[in-house]
Every structure is written in structure tokens, then in C-alpha cells.
Amino acid sequence: MVARDIWGTMRRRRHFLSLEWARDRRILFIEPPVSLPRLLSGRPDSLSRASRVLKPPIEVEKNIFSFTPVRPLPESVPYAPRFNAATFNRQVASAIKQAGIVRPVLWITPEYGVSLLSSVSHSVSVYDITDDWTTAGITTSHRDRIVRDDDLMLRRADIVFAVSESLRDSKRQLRQDIHLMPNGARIDLYEQPPAPPPSPLDSVKRPIVGYAGTVHPDRVDVSLIKKVAALGAGEFSLVFVGPCLLPRADILALESFPNILFIPAQPMEILPSFISNFDVCAIPHLLTAFTHSLDPIKVYEYLAAGRPIVSTPVKGIMGLCEYIDIAEDAEGFYSAIKNALSGEGKSDVAARLSEAQKHSWSRRAEGIDHIIRSWIENHPQQQKSD
């Protein structure tokens, strides 16, 4: 499992699928490389990971081993990308061996993992596309590298999954046999009796309109949030639970509203107690090519909690629009929140809970397993020749 993120308290698609598959197999979770120059200069990418570089894989959950590779050179140095890729390949191959894994399913999310396809022995290679980072706010050189590696992954991977129809359609110019595999939710965490409000919500004035997930400048519409907060002053609170990656100026502007509160990221087992205690769940996303490529995990978690949902019309959630109140602008978002609070929003609790059952991570993992097994059965010669 070559991932874009680390193994920590925040859980994303890679983590949930790893936890499902670890029930009966061994998983090696490859984190993004730590920059050696930054590490030596005393500015590591992550203090928590600094002590784990150049170390064997460590077991972080039952049957799940995390490995932190190192990037020796700055990517801007001539010929460094090629050297870094070769070093990454050697580190991953060694970690696979140390973890006791033979001929793994090579599951790759970040496109830079393309170099592994020709250097690491595997039974089948999978490219799992979850975001269109070419449309995000990144440098031109970074975008060019992503486009190049994405093109190679699409052409060379044995199996390709896309998390949304929009993302799948955007890639079909290079490859037709892309499998649609949306995100999901840990339904079991929401089937327990609702937990009492967690302590960070004790002092928050109700009703609460909540957002669970990363508050990222490429995702959330800061302007819309400010307008909704102003319209809802004295009527409801806006609570954001998760890592906040907004520029400092935006954070200060939002925190100036008395009815906006930021709460740090919560462990997977605790997050449902927040979502279940929101009066309305919100998806105030920007409307861009990047956000339209997403399939927000939060929408499935909101459904699993049975809570009313208000969202901007991002394409990834439109297949569930009968359960979601859609708003085009701040005034519409405010009105939709008011309707949901009064019980006049779309669908009811039973309908939302019923729909959530169709989107469990266990079902997603089973569907992926079926596709991988079918591919292996249909390519016996490749299994023998590798």
C-alpha cells in the first residue's frame, strides 16, 4: 500500500481499506518519503516521523506494518528525481522483504509510485486514483511531474480504480477499463448507541452545523463559510473537526466570528461521537475541477450517523442528492441549514441510515478483492513469468 499520507489518527481511504484487508493478510503501508536535507537541517517534514526513517517496518495495527522511506536529495537538483526514485524503489523492496511479504499486490495511490512497477516483484499492480491534483493549487513543475507519472500509471498498471465518475471520465482518454470504486464509511462505528456529546462540544451553542475532515484551501469555500456564519449569527454554530491547513489569514478571519469553532483532528473511534452530535452536517466545498473530482468520505459518515446534510453541488455527491440539500451560494446554504434544522430537509433519518448500509468499507474491500482475483485468474501466464 503506497500511500499519500502517514499512518496516524486521521483515517482516509488507504487506512480504511488496509484495516479491512488486515483481517486475513499482511499489509505494508508505505508513507510518503521524508526529505533527508530537511531532516539534517533540523526542519523535518514531520517530527513524529523523524525517528522512523531508515528503520525497518513497524507494526502499527494487527497485520499492518508502516514504513517511512527517505528522499536523499532535493527534487530541484539536476538528476535528483531519478536518483530519488531509484532509492525509493530499493527501500520499498527491502521493506517488503523485511515485512515477510512475497509477491504482493502493489497498491499505489500517489502517481510517483510508478517507478515501482518495473523494479519491485509483484503479483498485480493497482493504481487507485482518489484526487486530481493536477487541478489543485500547486507549482507548474510539480503539476508537470504529476501529469507525466499519472500518464505512465494509467498505461502500465494492471488495474485502475477511480473514486468518482468525474475522475474516471477525465482519465478515459488514456484508458477505458477504469473501475469506479467510491469511498465508504465504517458503518459499525455508527450502529452503537449514540455517544454523549464529546467535551469539546460542551460549551458550543446549539444547534451545531458541523464539518468533519481536513479544512484545506483547495477544498473549503472560505468566502461562503464567512457569509453563512454572518447570516447565522445567534442562530447556530459552525464547528470544523479536523486538521486545519488554511493560510493563517483565513484562520484568523474565520475565528473572528463568535459562532465558528475549530477542533483538532480526532481518532477514528471518537469522530462518530462528534458527527452524531451535529444537528446538521455540512460540505461547504469550493466548486472547482479539483473538488468535482473528489468523493468525500464525510458524506458516507454523515449518512451513517443519520444526520441531515447540506452541501454545495460538487459532482462527487450528486449521486446521493436525494439525501442531501444542495445549495448554490451562501444564502441558499443558510436557507438549507434552516430547513434542515426545522425538519424540512431532504429525506429522513431512516432513509439516510438505510442508504449508508450500501456504502460500508467492508463492501468496498470485497468489491476490490473480486476485481483483483478475477484479473489474476484471467492472466495466469503473467503470474508464472514474473
N, C-alpha and C positions, 0 to 999 in steps of 0.2 A: 504494500500500500504506500505509494509515493504521494505525499500529501502537500497541500499548500500551507498547512497550519501545524501547530505543535500539539502534543498530547497534553491537555490541561483540563481545567474545569469547564471551559467552553466546549460545547459539542456541536459539530457540524456533520454534514453528510458522511464524510470519511469515518468519523468516530462512531456514528450510529451503525453503519454497515459493519465496521470492524467488530463492534460488540456483538452483533448478530452472528457473524461468521465464527467468532472465537468460541462459540458454544461447542463446536466439534472440530476445530482446526486451529493451527498456529498462525498468528498474524504478525508480520514485521511492519511497523508503522514508521516510515522514513520521513522525518521532519525536514523542513527547508534548511539548507546549509547555513551555518554561522560563518560570518566573514572573519577570516583569520587576521587581516590587517586591523579591523576594528577591535578584535579581541586583544591583540597585542598593544594597541594604543589606549586600552582601558575603556573603550566605548563599545562593548559587545552588543550584538543585536538584541540579546536577552540575557540579563544577569542570571536568571534561573537556568539557562542552558549552557552558560559558560563552562561549568564544571563537568558537563556531559560530553563535550567534544572529544574526539579521539578515544572514546571509551566504547567497550562492547555494548550491544543492545541490552536494555534493562527491562525487566517485566513490570509493566505499569498496571496491568489488569490480568486476570487469569487468561493465559494463552495469547496475550498481546504484548509484544516487545517493541519498545520505542528506541529509535536510533537517531542520533544527531550528527550529521556529516559536517565537514568544514570546507569552506571555499578559500583556497590558498591566496588567490590574487584578486585585486580589484578588476571588475569586468571591463573597465575603461582602458586597461593596459593592453597594448598590442599583443595578439595571440593568446591573451589570458582566457577568453571564453572557451577556447579549445582545450587548453591545459586544465581549466577548472572542471570541464565536463569529463575529461579522462580521469581526473582524480575522484570525482563524484562516482563514476562508474565503478572504480576499484573499491571504494569504500562500501558501496551498496552490495557489491558481490561478496565482499568479506563479511559484511553484517548478515547477509542471507545464510552464509555457511555457518557463522557463529550461532545463529538462531536455530540451527538444525533443520533448515528448510531445503528441500530438494525439488528442483524444477517447479518453481512457484507459478501461480497466476500473477502476472506482473500488472498490477492495477495502478494506473498513472492518472493523476488529476492535472498537475502542472505540466504544461507543454514542454518545459525544459527537460523533462524526463525522457524525451525522445532518444537521447544518446544511449539509454539503457537497452533499447530494443536490439541493438546489434552487439552488445558487449556482455549481457547477462543471460545465462541459460534460463529458459522458462518454458512452460507448457503452453501458455496462451498469453497474449498481451491485450490489455484493455485500456482504452482511452475514455475517461469519464469527464465530459465537458459540463461544467457547472456555472460558468460565467463567461461573458465575452469581454475580456479585459482589454481587447483592442479598442473598445469604445469608452474606456474609463479615462480618468484624468491622469495619464502617465506621460513620460517623456517620449519623444519621437523615436529615439534609439531603442528604448525598452519596447515600444509598440512594434517596431520592425522585427525585433528578435522573437516576440510572441507570434507574430504573423508567420514568420519563417518556420518556427518549430511546430506551430499548430498545423500548418500545411503538411509537414512531414508526418506528424502523428496521425492525421486523418488518412494519409496514404498508406502508412505502414502498419498501424495497429491491426490486430486480428479482429477485434470487436470494438465498436464505438457506441457509447451511450451519450445522450443529451438530456439535460434535466428539464427542458421546456420545449414546447413546439416551436417557439420563435427561434431558439438557439439551434434546434435541429434543422429548421428550414434554412437558416443562414449558412449552414455548413454543407448543404446538399449540392452545392456547385462543385465540390471536390469529392463528395462521397454520398452515395444514395442509401446504403444499407445501415443507416444510423438508427439505433433503438431508442425510443422515447422511454425514459425511466425517471419519473418525477421524484421529489423528496417525500418525506413522510413524517410520522410522529411516533414517539414511544407511548402508544395508547394506554399501556398498562399503568403508567405513572399517573394517569388521569382517572383511572377507574376506581381508585381508592376513595374513601370518604373525603370530601374537601377538607384540606387543612385550614386551620385558623389563619387569619392574615399574618404574614411574617412581620417581625418587629419593625423593619424599615417603613412599613405602610401604616404603622400605628398612628403616627402624627400627621398623616396626609388627609386633607379634607376630601371627603367623598361628595359625589361619585368620582371614581377614578377611571380615566381613559388611559390605558396602558399600552406600551410598546415593548416587546421583548426581542432583543437582538442587538447586533452591532450598530451603533449610531455612526454611520460612515458618510463622509461628504459626497460620495458618489451614489449614495442610496437615499438618504432622507432629504426632504424638501424643507430646509430651514426657514425659508420665507413663509411657506404655508403654515408651518408649526407656530411661528410667531403670530401670524394673523388669527389662527384658531385659538391660541392662548388668550389673545386680546378679546376676541369675541366671547370666549367662555369664562372670562374673569368673574370670579364669585359664583360660578355655576358648576364648574368641575375642575379637577386637577389633571395635568398631563404628566405621566410618570414613564421614564425611559429606563429599562433594566437591561444592562449590557455594557460592553466596552464602548467608550465614547472617543471616537477618533476625529472629531470635528476640530477645525482650527480654533485656537484659543479665543479669538474674537467672537466666533459664533457661539461658543460655550458661554462666554460672559453675557452676550446678548440674550441668550435663552434663559440663563439663570437669573436675569434681571426681572423676569416675570414671576410673581409670587406663586403662581399656580403651575409652575414647571419644576420637576424634580428629577435628578439623575441618580440612579442607583447602580453600583458596580455589577459586573458580571456575576452570575450565581451558578453554583454547581447544577448539573442536570437533574439531580434528585430533588433540589429545592425550588428550581424555577417554576414547576407546576403550581406551587403554592402561591406564587405571585400572580401568574396568569389566571388562575381560578378565582382570585380575589379582585380582578379587574372588573369594573362594571361594563366597560366597552373595551374591545381590543382594536388597536389602530395599526394601519400600514400607510403612513404618510410619505410614500416614496415619490421621488422625482419621476418624471416621465421622460426617459432618455433611452437610447438604444441599449445602453448597459442595463438599466433596470428592467427593460422589457425582456431581456434575455434570462432573467432570474426566475426561479421558482421558490419563493420564500418559504422556508421551513416553518416560520412562525404561523402561517395561515393554517397549517395542519394541526399545530399545537393549540391554536385558538379554537379550532373546531372541536378538538378532543376535550377541551375544557368546557365546551358548550356555550361559550360567551358570544355576544353579538360582535360583529366585525364591521369596521368601516375602513375603506381603502380608496386610494387613488386608482385609476383604471390601468394599472400595469398589466401587461398581457399575460404574465405568468399565473395570475389568479383568476382570469376571466372564465376559465372552465368551471369555476366554483361560484360564479356570480349570483346564483340563486340563493346562496347562503351569506352573501356579503352586500352591504350597502356601499355603492360606488359613488364617489364624489369627484367632480372635475376640478374644483377650486376650493379656496378656504371657506367661503360662505356655504358652499354645498357640504363640505366636510363638517362644519359646525352644525348645520341643519340635520345631517345624517346622525351625528352623535346625539343630538337632542331627541330625534325619533327613536333611536336605539334605547336611550335611557327611559323613554316613556313606554317601551314595549311595542313600538310600532315599526320596528326594523324588519328586515327580511328574515324569513324562516323562524323556527322556534328552537328551544334547547334540544328537544328530542330529534329533530331533523338534523341539527348540526352534529350531535353525537353519533347518529346513525351513519352519516357521511364520513365521519372521522374513521370509523371502523374499516373503511375501504383503503385507508392510506397508512397502515402501520409499517414500520420499518421491517418487521418480520416478513410481511408480504413482499416488500421491495426486494429484500435479500433473496427470498425464494425465487422471485421472477428473474433476477440476475443469474442465480445459480442454474436455472433451467436453460437460459440462453448460452451460458458458458459450457455446460455439459453437452448441449446439442452441437455446439461448434466443435468441441473436441471429438465427439463421435463421428462427425462428418469430415474430419481431417486426420484420419489415423496415420497416414504416411508422414505428415508433418511431425506427429508425436514421436515417430520412430527415428526420423532423420535428425532431429535437434540434438 
